[in-house]
Amino acid sequence: MPLSNSLHTRGTVYGTLLNHRDALAALGDQVHAAPYKAPPKAPVLYIKPHNTWVSPGAAVVVPADAPELEMGATLGLVIGRTACRANVADALSFVAGYVVMNDISVPHAAVYRPSMRFKCRDGFCPMGPVVPASATINPDALTITVAIDGTVVHRSSTAGLIRPVAQLLADVTEFMTLHPGDVLAVGVAAGAPRARAGQQVTIAIEGIGELEHTLVAKTDVTTATTPAQPVFSLRGKTARVAYSGAIHTATPHATGVQLADGRVLAEADVEWLPPFEAGTVIALGLNYADHVKELSKELTVTTQDEPLAFLKSASALIGHRASTRRPNGVAFMHYECELAVVIGSTAKNVKREDAMAHVAGYTVANDYSIRDYLENYYRPNLRVKNRDGCTVLGPWFVPASEVPDPHNLTLRTLVNGVETQHGNTTGLISDIPALIEYLSGFMTLQPGDVILTGTPDGVVNVNAGDEVVTEIDGIGRLINTLVGDEIFNV
Ligand code: CA
């Protein structure tokens, strides 16, 4: 992968929480109390979405409701080749370069289920410069300093990592493949300094470089986006399929699918991909009242004053008729049938009454979870929600013009032909305009971004060999088959 001085990637930027010994120690006895109950068992990861990425020198806007922001200085690993189940011994060979990062947050007390509003605002992830990996750089012994207006106010070292870089890569790629262009931040030390509008921030990593940017006050000019422009490229009902060595856009045909070149093929003769290239994937937890009731016994925190939104990576997506791995030995893996809303035009500070104009269309999602891996740090953990192949999307992108009322659609899941889940989008706690108003209030949504709106009750365990059909009337019927570990040579 070519490396330049600034970072241009279509990949995913992941952060690692509580990977510094002092950051975990700062939690004290809380790690043994509710909601955490035990120290983290696996890497606790989160995603910094596209809207947060900015280059060195950027002016980062301090939101009006947060006078000070936390400067989360960290080292980012730039992935150079596909890393799947990397061994500790050769994990560093997957790293093409290193980048200086500022993982900015609105200060918040708990790491349990923090709101996306704290970490996903526009501009909250300045990155750069990038330097190529080399034998002279030991990523486990780098001093990191943060200076505010030229005075060093914080100092840490990657020597304090709980999981050193190679171990972190091995533990992350055990459940989630990292792709070229992805960036994995190794973790922020305790006591992240705070800065406010008007100040200059300099993060220096010894042997890597310096990242400088400023913080500016929120100006009041960006009260609304420019009028919605339909820039999302899909117009009609379409799928994306691989056939005969190429990727095609396909349209429905009475006997299967039709490619743009005229060929008509049976549904089973093509390889179905997610129906479009997804940008930021936002998922909603607990967005159907009946599902909240279903989970009420195990919910640690039941009060909710805003939608429970979290992020997934597009790399977790697979298409219709694909196979999803069910690890041997887990006790509870379940599907989630969800209406997926596809954003069609840039949305920032959009009001409820204007929100539907930003919807390009819909598709069906099956958002698998493996509850065995649920830990109460930054819940839900990516180990539960971002595993390879665990988010099924498709078969069709259906334009909004073909869906008269997205808030009255029947959803159902059938396991081996037996209906196990049944609901209707009338049951959404936060409806589509509410979600767009909420999300666009703190982050810019872009064409191709996807909102998975949550699942109704009726989630049950599924096993290797099961065929799982998630279906939404008027949108599509999405088929997936669960397979065991043996397929994957482990
Ligand atoms: Ca879900």
Residues whose N, C-alpha, C, O or C-beta is under 5 A from the ligand:
A	BS01	CA	L284 E336 D367 G454
